[in-house]
Amino acid sequence: MIVFALFSCRSGQQKDRAGEEAFTEDKDEVIEDLAGYPIPTSFQITEMIHEAGAPYILTLSNDPEKADDYITERQKALNLGVYGTDLCYASTYMMKQATMLYLEASKTLIDELGISTNFTSDYVQRVENNLDDRDSLISIVSDSFYETWNYLINNKQDIQARLMVCGSWVEGIYISANIAQTSQDPTRIMEAIAEQKNSLEKLVSIFEPVKDLEEVEDISRGLFDLQDIYEGVDKRLTREQLDRITERIESLRQAIV
């Protein structure tokens, strides 16, 4: 019995080590597969909204005061993405007060997620110093997406990285779809939404390997539902497609914020 117990213990330790090694190898593969921010940052779509002449609508963005209400890592990662897009939206329109509000909300979640890089240490100061320089501001905020993504991936927090990107993309579509619904001439904005078909396909592909995990299952399902709607989208949306995308994105966004 003693010999059997020792053998079993040793075998169990070997299995544990083998499992740890396999886990490490899997994570190394994840880092390689997810190298580089997977989709264009939200500036692409907020810039198109701006160029289309649409007004800035503050109420479309998530309330920055809610940043302290997000408790779980899942909520924090998703809404870090949401606030990142809201920050893009405000800074694209050079809305200084709103830019600072969404900067603070983003920084709150960055700190609570423990994201610490040379870039994030003086992130707020960089933005404050460039509030009057639109190009520099856009560059700084865009770099924050890349830096945050790389930190999460390199620290083997790939689920949080996926959730952050998803939150950012959903918020961009949510804002643009709602503007399109109320715009007198939504043609350009509808084209911008249609152009997100490729980004959605990439987003779905990075969720595919983890779609059955509890913390991402509902989000994955929401993205797959959107992909079904986008299946028939060409260069332009029909009004019916816009309505269906708006309805689905509002439901998904509500679940996030």
C-alpha positions in Angstrom: 0.0 0.0 0.0 2.9 2.4 0.9 4.6 1.6 -2.4 1.3 2.1 -4.3 0.7 5.4 -2.5 4.2 6.7 -3.3 3.8 5.6 -6.9 0.4 7.2 -7.2 1.7 10.5 -5.7 4.7 10.5 -8.0 2.5 9.8 -11.0 0.2 12.6 -10.0 3.1 15.0 -9.7 4.3 14.0 -13.1 0.8 14.5 -14.5 0.6 17.9 -12.8 3.9 19.0 -14.3 2.9 17.7 -17.7 -0.3 19.6 -17.4 1.5 22.8 -16.4 3.9 22.4 -19.3 1.0 21.8 -21.7 -0.7 24.9 -20.3 2.4 27.0 -20.8 2.8 25.7 -24.3 -0.8 26.6 -25.1 -0.3 30.1 -23.7 2.8 30.5 -25.7 0.8 29.6 -28.8 -1.9 32.1 -27.8 0.7 34.9 -27.6 2.0 34.0 -31.1 -1.5 33.7 -32.6 -2.7 37.0 -31.0 0.4 39.0 -31.7 -0.6 42.6 -32.7 -3.8 44.4 -32.1 -6.3 42.3 -34.2 -8.6 44.9 -35.7 -8.4 48.7 -36.5 -8.9 50.9 -33.4 -12.1 52.7 -33.0 -10.7 55.8 -34.5 -11.5 54.4 -37.9 -15.2 54.5 -37.4 -15.4 57.6 -35.2 -13.3 59.4 -37.8 -15.8 58.4 -40.5 -18.7 59.6 -38.4 -16.9 63.0 -38.0 -16.1 63.3 -41.7 -19.8 62.5 -42.5 -20.6 65.8 -40.7 -22.6 64.1 -37.9 -22.8 66.0 -34.6 -21.2 64.8 -31.4 -23.8 63.2 -29.1 -22.5 62.8 -25.5 -25.4 60.7 -24.4 -24.5 57.9 -26.7 -21.4 57.2 -24.8 -21.3 55.1 -21.6 -21.6 57.2 -18.3 -18.0 57.6 -17.1 -19.1 57.6 -13.5 -20.1 53.9 -13.9 -16.4 53.0 -14.0 -16.4 52.3 -10.3 -19.4 50.1 -10.6 -17.7 47.3 -12.5 -16.5 44.6 -10.2 -15.4 41.5 -12.1 -12.4 41.3 -14.4 -14.8 40.5 -17.2 -16.8 43.7 -16.6 -13.7 45.8 -16.3 -12.1 44.4 -19.5 -15.2 44.8 -21.6 -15.9 48.4 -20.3 -12.2 49.4 -20.7 -12.9 48.7 -24.4 -16.1 50.7 -24.3 -14.5 53.7 -22.6 -11.6 53.5 -25.0 -14.0 54.0 -27.9 -15.9 56.8 -26.0 -12.4 58.4 -25.6 -11.8 58.0 -29.3 -15.2 59.6 -30.1 -14.6 62.6 -27.8 -11.1 63.2 -28.9 -12.0 62.9 -32.6 -14.4 65.8 -32.1 -11.9 67.7 -29.8 -14.4 67.6 -26.9 -11.9 68.4 -24.2 -14.1 68.0 -21.1 -15.5 64.7 -22.4 -12.0 63.5 -23.4 -10.8 64.0 -19.8 -13.9 62.3 -18.4 -13.4 59.2 -20.5 -9.6 59.3 -20.0 -10.2 59.1 -16.2 -12.7 56.3 -16.6 -10.3 54.3 -18.8 -7.4 54.9 -16.4 -9.6 53.7 -13.4 -10.1 50.3 -15.2 -6.5 50.1 -16.4 -5.3 50.5 -12.8 -7.9 48.0 -11.4 -6.9 45.4 -14.0 -3.2 45.9 -12.9 -2.0 47.0 -16.4 1.3 48.7 -15.8 3.6 49.8 -18.5 5.9 52.7 -19.1 3.2 54.0 -21.4 0.4 53.9 -18.9 2.4 55.5 -16.1 2.1 58.9 -17.7 -0.9 58.3 -20.0 -3.1 61.0 -18.4 -0.3 63.6 -18.6 0.3 62.9 -22.2 -3.3 63.4 -23.1 -3.6 66.5 -21.0 -0.5 68.0 -22.7 -2.0 67.4 -26.2 -5.7 68.4 -25.8 -5.3 71.1 -28.4 -3.4 68.9 -30.9 -5.9 66.6 -32.5 -3.3 64.5 -34.4 -1.1 63.9 -31.4 -4.2 63.1 -29.3 -5.4 60.5 -31.7 -1.9 59.0 -31.9 -1.6 58.8 -28.1 -5.0 57.2 -27.6 -4.4 54.7 -30.5 -1.1 53.7 -28.9 -2.9 53.0 -25.7 -5.0 50.3 -27.4 -1.8 48.7 -28.7 0.0 48.9 -25.4 -2.9 47.6 -23.4 -3.4 44.7 -25.8 0.3 43.7 -25.8 0.4 43.9 -22.0 -2.6 41.6 -21.6 -1.3 39.1 -24.2 2.2 39.0 -22.9 1.0 38.5 -19.3 -1.2 35.6 -20.4 -4.5 37.5 -19.9 -5.7 36.7 -23.4 -9.4 36.4 -22.3 -9.3 40.0 -20.9 -7.6 41.1 -24.1 -10.4 39.6 -26.3 -13.1 41.1 -24.1 -11.5 44.6 -24.3 -11.4 44.5 -28.1 -15.0 43.3 -28.2 -16.2 46.1 -25.9 -14.4 48.7 -28.0 -15.9 47.3 -31.3 -19.4 47.0 -30.0 -19.4 50.6 -28.7 -18.2 51.9 -32.1 -21.0 50.1 -33.9 -23.5 51.2 -31.3 -22.6 54.9 -31.6 -22.6 54.8 -35.4 -25.8 52.8 -35.8 -27.7 55.2 -33.5 -26.4 58.2 -35.4 -27.4 56.6 -38.7 -30.9 56.0 -37.4 -31.4 59.8 -36.7 -29.3 61.3 -39.5 -31.0 63.0 -42.4 -28.5 61.6 -44.8 -27.0 58.4 -43.2 -25.4 57.2 -46.4 -21.7 57.6 -45.4 -22.3 56.3 -41.9 -24.1 53.3 -43.2 -21.1 52.6 -45.5 -18.8 52.9 -42.5 -20.9 50.3 -40.6 -20.9 48.0 -43.6 -17.1 48.3 -43.8 -16.9 46.8 -40.3 -17.9 43.4 -41.7 -14.2 42.4 -42.0 -13.4 43.6 -38.5 -16.3 41.5 -37.2 -15.0 38.4 -39.0 -11.6 38.9 -37.3 -13.3 39.5 -34.0 -15.3 36.3 -34.3 -12.2 34.4 -35.3 -10.3 35.3 -32.1 -13.3 34.3 -30.0 -13.8 31.0 -31.7 -11.2 29.1 -29.7 -12.7 30.2 -26.4 -16.4 30.6 -27.3 -17.5 27.9 -24.8 -15.8 29.5 -21.7 -18.4 30.8 -19.3 -17.1 34.3 -19.1 -17.3 34.8 -22.9 -20.1 32.5 -23.9 -22.8 35.1 -24.2 -20.6 37.6 -25.8 -19.5 35.1 -28.4 -23.1 34.2 -29.1 -23.9 37.9 -29.6 -21.1 38.3 -32.1 -22.1 35.2 -34.0 -25.7 36.5 -34.2 -24.3 39.8 -35.6 -22.2 37.9 -38.1 -25.4 36.2 -39.4 -26.9 39.6 -40.1 -23.7 40.9 -41.8 -23.6 37.8 -44.0 -25.9 39.6 -46.5 -24.1 43.0 -46.2 -22.3 44.3 -49.3 -20.7 47.7 -49.6 -23.8 49.4 -48.3 -26.4 48.5 -45.8 -30.1 48.4 -46.5 -32.4 50.1 -44.1 -33.6 46.7 -42.9 -30.1 45.5 -42.3 -29.4 48.7 -40.3 -32.4 48.2 -38.2 -31.4 44.6 -37.4 -27.8 45.5 -36.6 -29.0 48.4 -34.4 -31.4 46.1 -32.5 -28.8 43.4 -32.0 -26.0 45.8 -31.0 -28.1 47.6 -28.5 -28.9 44.3 -26.8 -25.3 43.2 -26.7 -24.1 46.7 -25.6 -26.6 46.8 -22.8 -25.4 43.4 -21.5 -21.8 44.9 -21.4 -22.4 48.3 -19.8 
